[in-house]
Amino acid sequence: MGGGGVQRWLKMSKYLPDYGWIPVVYTPSNTDTANYDDSLNVEVPDDFKVIRKDIWEPFEWYKRFLGKSKNEKIQPGFLQESETNPFLQKLSVWIRGNLFIPDAKMYWIKPSIHFLTDFVKKEQIDMVISTGPPHSNHLIAKGIKRKTGIKWLADFRDPWTNIDYYDKLMLTGWADKKHRKLEKSVFEQADEVVTVSWSWAEEFFRITGRMPEVVTNGYDPLDFKGDVKYEQGDILNLTHIGSMNKDRNPHTLWQAIADLIEKGRIDPLKIRIKFIGPTDVSVFEELKNINLSDIFEYVGNLPHKEVIDHIIKSDVLLLPLNDTPNIKGVIPGKLYEYLASRRPILCIGMVDGDSAKIIRESEAGSIFDFKDLQGIQTYLLDSIMKISAGGLESNTNIPEKYSRQHLAGEMCKILDGIS
């Protein structure tokens, strides 16, 4: 699977053996994945044990319902890469939120518990780790623990009932209660719970009464050992990697660029915006409406190695955060790879959030509030001036504590503590 979410446990699994833990991965063999990246196979050692079992998912029905082609990929969250009938889209969201609890992988739970109960006994497995979303993974682990008594660590890469789109699921009171009951049961029964940001840990504590450990995401230094280097040009290249959904669309940045071009303060030939990864159709519509279509380039999904190359070659890396109430704990996984590239980061979001904290401590870029039009314009003009004068400075402070190998060690300390 491609994209940012897969990197956490792909890299954890790569480095766990350095600390005495040998991973065995259980995963679907036929899941409907939005983005495949075969290049990541080189990260998996030859002797790595992977167990694959079939899964039934409702995506084929979902595509027919919305009039999408069989081969069209369904992006996670609420990202829409093409126009959809508004009524059918709304109805499909209601069905998703109220009938598929906790998510569309729910039909994998019972068969997996049945299969893995025997497997962990036979193979003398010491620990089960579930990572979610999808939170169905946690329910599989909960079932295995109930039947075998095995130790269990639940890893939350994203929140459950406090995720940014939870209020968009149009949940009935019954469905909301069900989600919250399941979430709390995971926190009550897991031997340890881990999440990826400090604010999310506090939010989980407020919701469930239990404070998770924090092991952040990170970067793999080996990904940045290639031959690609940054080369100064005469155009300001801004690059965004990963998913850009409607809530993440940086309206103020686009308006800042459009205003500066209209007033003749920026030559449109001297600025370029590149999107790498799935991008919501509303982003393209907005850029077209404010006459910025000519300065952006949509690349789409790429193998992870090629994504890293684009990051390294960019002048400025864009980090727009979701403009939602629970944004404080959001730290996009791309931030850590941005750090490792040493290129300046332009972050637009909550100026006192967890992402801003990391950028400041690393002296890696600039942070602006969602609506700070003047600040963003000043930043753009200053960056273009520096490009003309010889180039933007590289960041030299890359915290080792965010390397994947170090983070695997932190995770193993937790595993050692509950084994």
Backbone torsions as a table, in degrees:
resi	resn	phi	psi	omega
1	MET	NA	137.0	177.5
2	GLY	-93.2	-172.3	-179.9
3	GLY	90.7	-179.7	-174.1
4	GLY	-80.0	-35.1	-172.8
5	GLY	-63.0	-31.7	-176.6
6	VAL	-70.5	-23.3	-172.0
7	GLN	-63.2	-34.7	-174.5
8	ARG	-55.7	-54.4	-175.3
9	TRP	-90.6	-17.1	168.4
10	LEU	-62.6	-46.8	-178.8
11	LYS	-75.0	-38.4	175.9
12	MET	-57.1	-46.7	-178.5
13	SER	-62.9	-33.6	178.9
14	LYS	-64.5	-37.1	-172.6
15	TYR	-104.9	-11.6	178.6
16	LEU	-55.3	-40.3	-179.5
17	PRO	-59.7	-23.9	177.6
18	ASP	-62.5	-20.3	-176.3
19	TYR	-116.6	16.0	172.1
20	GLY	93.4	7.1	178.8
21	TRP	-113.4	127.3	-178.5
22	ILE	-105.3	114.4	-176.8
23	PRO	-81.9	145.6	168.2
24	VAL	-123.0	124.6	-173.6
25	VAL	-103.0	131.0	175.5
26	TYR	-111.3	125.3	-172.2
27	THR	-153.1	155.7	177.5
28	PRO	-66.5	151.5	178.7
29	SER	-97.4	-16.7	-171.8
30	ASN	-137.8	29.7	-176.4
31	THR	-71.5	152.8	177.2
32	ASP	-83.1	99.5	-175.0
33	THR	-101.8	134.5	-176.8
34	ALA	-69.2	-27.4	-173.6
35	ASN	-149.8	118.0	176.2
36	TYR	-98.4	144.4	177.9
37	ASP	-140.8	88.4	-177.5
38	ASP	-64.0	-21.1	-178.2
39	SER	-64.7	-20.6	-179.2
40	LEU	-72.7	-11.0	178.7
41	ASN	-60.1	-24.6	-179.4
42	VAL	-69.1	-16.6	178.7
43	GLU	-79.1	-14.3	-174.5
44	VAL	-97.3	115.7	179.8
45	PRO	-59.1	153.6	-176.9
46	ASP	-61.6	-32.0	-177.0
47	ASP	-93.7	12.7	-178.8
48	PHE	-73.8	129.8	-176.4
49	LYS	-93.2	120.2	178.7
50	VAL	-125.0	126.4	178.7
51	ILE	-106.6	127.9	-178.5
52	ARG	-121.1	133.1	176.7
53	LYS	-132.0	147.7	178.8
54	ASP	-64.9	151.3	177.4
55	ILE	-134.6	145.3	171.7
56	TRP	-103.4	128.8	178.5
57	GLU	-127.7	154.0	-176.6
58	PRO	-86.3	16.0	-171.8
59	PHE	-69.4	-32.6	178.3
60	GLU	-63.9	-42.5	175.8
61	TRP	-63.7	-41.0	-178.8
62	TYR	-61.6	-42.3	179.7
63	LYS	-65.6	-43.1	178.4
64	ARG	-62.6	-40.5	-178.6
65	PHE	-60.5	-39.7	-177.8
66	LEU	-91.9	1.4	178.6
67	GLY	75.4	23.8	179.4
68	LYS	-90.7	156.9	179.7
69	SER	-72.1	158.8	-177.9
70	LYS	-62.3	-32.4	-176.3
71	ASN	-89.5	-5.4	-179.1
72	GLU	-71.0	136.3	-177.5
73	LYS	-88.1	144.0	178.6
74	ILE	-100.7	117.2	-178.9
75	GLN	-80.2	149.4	177.3
76	PRO	-69.7	168.2	-178.9
77	GLY	67.6	-139.7	-178.5
78	PHE	-119.8	26.8	-179.5
79	LEU	-77.1	126.7	179.6
80	GLN	-117.6	115.4	-180.0
81	GLU	-87.1	-8.8	177.8
82	SER	-145.8	162.3	-179.4
83	GLU	-68.9	142.9	179.4
84	THR	-135.3	147.4	176.0
85	ASN	-53.2	118.8	-174.1
86	PRO	-57.2	-40.6	-178.8
87	PHE	-66.6	-45.9	-179.6
88	LEU	-65.7	-36.8	178.1
89	GLN	-63.5	-43.1	179.6
90	LYS	-64.1	-42.6	179.6
91	LEU	-65.3	-39.8	-179.8
92	SER	-65.5	-35.0	177.1
93	VAL	-65.8	-41.6	178.8
94	TRP	-61.6	-44.8	179.1
95	ILE	-62.3	-44.4	-179.5
96	ARG	-59.2	-47.1	-175.6
97	GLY	-72.4	-32.8	-171.1
98	ASN	-103.0	-21.4	-178.1
99	LEU	-108.5	-28.0	-180.0
100	PHE	-105.9	88.2	-175.7
101	ILE	-117.0	122.4	9.5
102	PRO	-86.4	-12.9	-176.8
103	ASP	-166.6	-178.5	-175.4
104	ALA	-71.1	-6.8	176.8
105	LYS	-89.2	7.6	-172.2
106	MET	-59.2	-27.8	-177.4
107	TYR	-77.0	-1.7	176.4
108	TRP	-92.4	-11.8	-171.2
109	ILE	-65.5	-60.1	-174.6
110	LYS	-63.0	-46.9	178.2
111	PRO	-60.7	-34.9	-178.6
112	SER	-70.5	-41.3	177.3
113	ILE	-60.0	-44.4	-179.4
114	HIS	-60.5	-47.9	-177.3
115	PHE	-68.6	-46.8	-172.2
116	LEU	-75.7	-23.6	176.4
117	THR	-58.6	-45.5	177.6
118	ASP	-71.1	-37.7	-176.0
119	PHE	-64.3	-46.6	-176.2
120	VAL	-65.7	-30.8	176.6
121	LYS	-71.2	-47.4	-177.0
122	LYS	-64.5	-42.3	-175.4
123	GLU	-89.8	-0.1	179.9
124	GLN	53.9	50.3	177.9
125	ILE	-69.7	138.8	-176.8
126	ASP	-92.5	-26.2	-171.5
127	MET	-153.1	144.4	170.8
128	VAL	-115.4	132.8	177.3
129	ILE	-117.0	126.3	174.2
130	SER	-111.4	138.6	178.4
131	THR	-126.0	132.8	-177.5
132	GLY	-144.5	160.9	7.0
133	PRO	-73.0	160.0	0.5
134	PRO	-69.7	138.2	-176.3
135	HIS	-75.2	-8.4	170.7
136	SER	-57.2	-30.2	177.5
137	ASN	-58.7	-40.2	179.9
138	HIS	-65.9	-35.8	-179.0
139	LEU	-71.8	-31.1	172.9
140	ILE	-62.7	-48.6	-178.8
141	ALA	-62.8	-39.1	178.9
142	LYS	-61.3	-40.7	178.7
143	GLY	-66.2	-38.0	178.5
144	ILE	-65.8	-42.7	179.7
145	LYS	-63.2	-40.8	-178.7
146	ARG	-62.0	-36.9	-176.9
147	LYS	-85.8	-25.9	-173.0
148	THR	-119.4	-20.0	-175.5
149	GLY	78.0	9.9	-179.0
150	ILE	-63.1	149.6	175.1
151	LYS	-68.3	147.1	-172.2
152	TRP	-141.6	127.7	172.0
153	LEU	-112.5	125.2	178.1
154	ALA	-103.7	121.3	-177.4
155	ASP	-108.3	121.3	-179.3
156	PHE	-105.1	103.2	175.6
157	ARG	-73.6	-23.6	176.5
158	ASP	-141.1	160.9	175.5
159	PRO	-66.7	172.8	176.2
160	TRP	-105.5	-85.3	-177.3
161	THR	-79.5	-6.6	177.9
162	ASN	-109.8	17.0	177.7
163	ILE	-70.2	155.0	-169.0
164	ASP	-61.6	-25.6	-178.1
165	TYR	-102.9	8.9	-176.5
166	TYR	-58.9	-38.9	-178.5
167	ASP	-72.8	-7.8	179.0
168	LYS	-93.6	-2.8	-176.5
169	LEU	-79.6	-4.7	177.8
170	MET	53.7	47.7	-175.8
171	LEU	-73.0	140.4	168.1
172	THR	-73.0	166.2	177.6
173	GLY	-59.4	-37.8	179.4
174	TRP	-64.2	-45.6	-177.3
175	ALA	-66.3	-41.4	178.0
176	ASP	-60.6	-44.1	179.3
177	LYS	-62.4	-38.8	-179.8
178	LYS	-65.1	-46.5	178.1
179	HIS	-57.2	-46.9	-176.3
180	ARG	-67.7	-35.5	178.0
181	LYS	-65.7	-43.7	179.3
182	LEU	-65.9	-43.0	179.1
183	GLU	-58.9	-46.6	-178.7
184	LYS	-65.7	-34.9	-180.0
185	SER	-64.3	-34.6	177.3
186	VAL	-65.2	-44.7	-179.4
187	PHE	-67.5	-31.1	-179.9
188	GLU	-76.2	-32.8	-170.7
189	GLN	-103.8	-20.2	177.9
190	ALA	-69.8	144.2	177.5
191	ASP	-71.1	-29.9	174.2
192	GLU	-151.5	149.5	178.2
193	VAL	-126.0	137.6	-178.5
194	VAL	-129.1	144.4	170.7
195	THR	-137.6	-178.6	-165.5
196	VAL	-106.8	-6.0	179.3
197	SER	-144.8	157.1	-173.9
198	TRP	-70.7	-40.6	179.4
199	SER	-68.1	-37.0	177.0
200	TRP	-65.6	-35.9	176.7
201	ALA	-60.5	-42.6	179.0
202	GLU	-66.1	-37.8	179.3
203	GLU	-67.7	-41.3	176.6
204	PHE	-61.3	-39.4	178.3
205	PHE	-62.1	-42.0	179.5
206	ARG	-64.7	-36.7	-176.6
207	ILE	-80.0	-41.6	-170.0
208	THR	-110.6	-16.4	-176.9
209	GLY	84.4	7.0	179.4
210	ARG	-128.3	131.9	-179.4
211	MET	-91.0	117.2	177.6
212	PRO	-74.2	159.6	166.8
213	GLU	-74.7	156.4	177.8
214	VAL	-114.0	120.3	168.9
215	VAL	-128.1	107.9	-173.0
216	THR	-70.5	172.4	166.3
217	ASN	-76.8	179.8	-176.4
218	GLY	-165.9	-161.4	-179.9
219	TYR	-127.5	152.9	176.0
220	ASP	-103.0	112.4	-179.5
221	PRO	-54.0	-29.9	-178.3
222	LEU	-66.4	-23.9	178.1
223	ASP	-68.9	-16.2	-174.2
224	PHE	-113.2	22.7	-179.3
225	LYS	-98.3	12.1	-176.5
226	GLY	-80.0	-172.2	-176.4
227	ASP	-86.9	-11.6	-176.8
228	VAL	-72.9	129.9	179.1
229	LYS	-128.0	157.5	175.9
230	TYR	-72.2	133.2	176.4
231	GLU	-126.5	129.1	-178.8
232	GLN	-68.0	132.4	174.3
233	GLY	-118.7	-164.8	179.1
234	ASP	-112.8	11.2	177.9
235	ILE	-122.9	139.8	176.4
236	LEU	-80.1	110.1	-179.9
237	ASN	-101.2	118.3	176.5
238	LEU	-108.8	131.8	-175.0
239	THR	-126.6	135.2	171.2
240	HIS	-118.3	130.0	175.7
241	ILE	-113.7	153.2	178.7
242	GLY	92.5	-174.1	-176.4
243	SER	-73.0	138.0	171.3
244	MET	-124.9	99.3	179.1
245	ASN	-90.8	-176.1	-174.5
246	LYS	-62.9	-39.3	-179.4
247	ASP	-70.3	-21.8	-177.4
248	ARG	-93.7	-6.6	-177.8
249	ASN	-63.3	115.6	-175.1
250	PRO	-82.7	79.1	-175.4
251	HIS	-54.0	-42.0	-175.5
252	THR	-66.4	-35.3	177.2
253	LEU	-63.4	-46.2	180.0
254	TRP	-63.0	-40.8	179.9
255	GLN	-66.1	-38.2	178.8
256	ALA	-61.4	-44.3	179.6
257	ILE	-66.8	-45.4	-178.6
258	ALA	-60.9	-42.7	-179.6
259	ASP	-65.0	-43.0	-179.2
260	LEU	-65.8	-37.0	176.5
261	ILE	-67.9	-44.8	-178.8
262	GLU	-61.5	-35.7	-179.2
263	LYS	-86.0	1.7	177.2
264	GLY	77.0	15.4	-178.1
265	ARG	-89.6	-16.6	174.4
266	ILE	-129.7	129.7	173.0
267	ASP	-77.6	120.3	-178.0
268	PRO	-59.7	-17.4	177.3
269	LEU	-81.1	-6.5	-176.6
270	LYS	-106.3	11.2	179.3
271	ILE	-141.3	140.0	-177.6
272	ARG	-141.2	134.8	179.3
273	ILE	-117.0	130.7	-177.6
274	LYS	-122.5	130.7	175.3
275	PHE	-108.0	123.0	175.4
276	ILE	-119.9	110.3	-176.6
277	GLY	122.8	169.3	-177.5
278	PRO	-60.7	133.2	-176.2
279	THR	-130.7	132.5	-177.6
280	ASP	-64.5	142.9	-177.6
281	VAL	-60.2	-26.8	-179.9
282	SER	-66.2	-26.7	177.9
283	VAL	-66.5	-46.7	179.2
284	PHE	-63.5	-38.7	179.4
285	GLU	-62.7	-42.7	-179.6
286	GLU	-65.5	-44.0	179.5
287	LEU	-62.3	-36.3	177.2
288	LYS	-67.2	-41.6	-177.1
289	ASN	-66.3	-27.7	180.0
290	ILE	-107.8	21.3	171.4
291	ASN	62.3	40.1	177.1
292	LEU	-111.5	7.2	-176.1
293	SER	-58.7	-32.0	-174.5
294	ASP	-75.7	-15.0	-175.5
295	ILE	-104.5	1.5	179.3
296	PHE	-114.0	154.0	179.0
297	GLU	-128.9	126.1	177.9
298	TYR	-101.9	116.1	-177.9
299	VAL	-94.5	-34.5	-177.4
300	GLY	84.7	-161.1	-177.3
301	ASN	-76.1	141.3	177.7
302	LEU	-135.7	158.0	170.5
303	PRO	-58.1	150.1	-174.2
304	HIS	-56.7	-40.5	180.0
305	LYS	-60.3	-41.2	179.5
306	GLU	-69.2	-34.0	175.9
307	VAL	-60.9	-45.2	178.9
308	ILE	-58.8	-41.7	179.1
309	ASP	-60.7	-42.4	178.6
310	HIS	-64.3	-39.3	178.9
311	ILE	-60.6	-47.8	-176.2
312	ILE	-63.4	-35.7	-175.1
313	LYS	-84.7	-5.8	-176.8
314	SER	-80.7	150.9	174.6
315	ASP	-76.7	-48.0	-178.3
316	VAL	-133.8	138.5	-179.8
317	LEU	-105.9	125.7	-176.5
318	LEU	-85.7	132.9	176.2
319	LEU	-131.9	75.2	174.4
320	PRO	-80.0	132.6	-179.9
321	LEU	-99.7	159.3	-179.4
322	ASN	-65.2	127.3	178.7
323	ASP	-85.0	75.0	-177.7
324	THR	-135.1	161.2	-174.7
325	PRO	-60.0	-31.8	-174.4
326	ASN	-102.0	38.8	-173.2
327	ILE	-78.7	-16.4	-169.6
328	LYS	-56.0	-39.7	-176.0
329	GLY	-89.5	0.1	-176.9
330	VAL	-74.7	120.4	172.7
331	ILE	-126.4	95.0	179.9
332	PRO	-57.0	139.9	-179.2
333	GLY	-57.4	-30.0	-179.4
334	LYS	-61.6	-25.7	-177.6
335	LEU	-56.0	-41.1	-176.4
336	TYR	-69.3	-35.9	176.3
337	GLU	-73.3	-31.4	171.6
338	TYR	-58.8	-45.0	179.4
339	LEU	-58.2	-46.1	-175.9
340	ALA	-66.1	-24.9	-179.2
341	SER	-75.9	-18.7	-178.4
342	ARG	71.2	9.2	179.0
343	ARG	-88.2	149.6	-179.0
344	PRO	-62.6	142.3	-179.1
345	ILE	-108.5	132.9	171.8
346	LEU	-108.6	106.0	-178.0
347	CYS	-104.1	132.1	176.4
348	ILE	-122.4	115.0	-176.6
349	GLY	172.1	-145.4	179.8
350	MET	-78.8	121.5	-172.4
351	VAL	-74.3	-13.8	176.5
352	ASP	-118.2	23.4	178.4
353	GLY	-83.4	179.5	-177.2
354	ASP	-67.3	-35.4	176.4
355	SER	-63.6	-44.5	178.8
356	ALA	-60.9	-37.7	178.8
357	LYS	-59.0	-45.2	-178.4
358	ILE	-67.9	-42.6	-179.5
359	ILE	-62.8	-41.9	-180.0
360	ARG	-67.5	-45.8	-177.4
361	GLU	-65.5	-26.1	179.9
362	SER	-94.1	-5.1	-177.1
363	GLU	51.3	47.9	-168.7
364	ALA	-105.9	-1.8	-178.4
365	GLY	169.9	-160.0	-176.2
366	SER	-124.4	143.8	-178.4
367	ILE	-121.0	131.4	178.7
368	PHE	-128.6	146.3	175.4
369	ASP	-64.6	157.2	-177.9
370	PHE	-50.8	-34.8	-172.6
371	LYS	-111.7	16.6	-177.4
372	ASP	-82.1	73.8	-177.0
373	LEU	-61.4	-46.8	-176.8
374	GLN	-65.1	-42.4	179.7
375	GLY	-62.6	-41.5	179.9
376	ILE	-67.2	-40.6	178.7
377	GLN	-63.2	-42.8	178.1
378	THR	-60.8	-41.4	178.6
379	TYR	-61.7	-45.1	-178.6
380	LEU	-63.8	-44.9	-179.9
381	LEU	-63.7	-40.6	178.9
382	ASP	-65.4	-39.9	-179.7
383	SER	-65.9	-42.2	178.9
384	ILE	-65.2	-38.6	177.5
385	MET	-62.8	-41.5	179.6
386	LYS	-67.5	-36.3	176.3
387	ILE	-60.4	-44.9	-179.8
388	SER	-65.7	-31.2	-175.9
389	ALA	-88.6	-4.3	177.8
390	GLY	137.9	-9.6	173.7
391	GLY	128.9	158.9	177.2
392	LEU	-84.9	143.2	-179.0
393	GLU	-70.1	144.6	176.1
394	SER	-87.9	148.8	175.0
395	ASN	-80.0	134.8	-178.9
396	THR	-110.4	-4.8	-175.5
397	ASN	-102.8	96.7	179.2
398	ILE	-111.0	103.5	-176.4
399	PRO	-60.8	123.7	180.0
400	GLU	-65.7	-23.9	-178.4
401	LYS	-64.4	-14.2	177.4
402	TYR	-100.0	9.1	175.5
403	SER	-73.7	148.1	-176.8
404	ARG	-62.2	-37.1	-179.0
405	GLN	-66.0	-43.2	178.1
406	HIS	-63.4	-42.0	-178.8
407	LEU	-66.6	-35.1	175.0
408	ALA	-62.4	-37.1	176.1
409	GLY	-63.7	-39.8	177.6
410	GLU	-64.9	-39.8	177.8
411	MET	-64.9	-39.0	-178.7
412	CYS	-69.7	-29.4	173.5
413	LYS	-60.4	-39.1	178.6
414	ILE	-68.8	-44.1	178.3
415	LEU	-60.2	-43.1	179.2
416	ASP	-61.7	-35.3	-177.0
417	GLY	-70.6	-22.3	-177.9
418	ILE	-112.8	-1.2	-176.9
419	SER	-79.0	NA	NA
